[in-house]
Amino acid sequence: MKDLDEQTRTELEAAAFRRLLSHLRNRTDVQNIEMMNLTGFCRNCLSNWLKDAAEARDLGIDKEDAREYVYGMPYEEWKTHHQAPASAEQQASFAANKPSH
């Protein structure tokens, strides 16, 4: 990878990111709180990072636009169809390990 030109590296990274999003859109059974507790990031983090990258380039992508892109639908719709209530154990783990990014 270190010998790749910048354009090719960027294209590979973009392809990997799109594949990650596709995977997460298909795995609606995996809750954000589970992701946060296991990995320290979730779908909302990805959308925030995307929004931050857009802001750095003065592009007009707001939080809701970024979330819709990551989730593949409006965030409120995704929550209605796929988000389950977090268990007390999940909430306690999140409180103890919440990342500060």
Secondary structure, 3 states (H helix, E strand, C coil): CCCCCHHHHHHHHHHHHHHHHHHHHHCCCCCHHHHHHHHCCCHHHHHHHHHHHHHHCCCCCCHHHHHHHHHCCCHHHHHHHHCCCCCHHHHHHHHHHCCCC
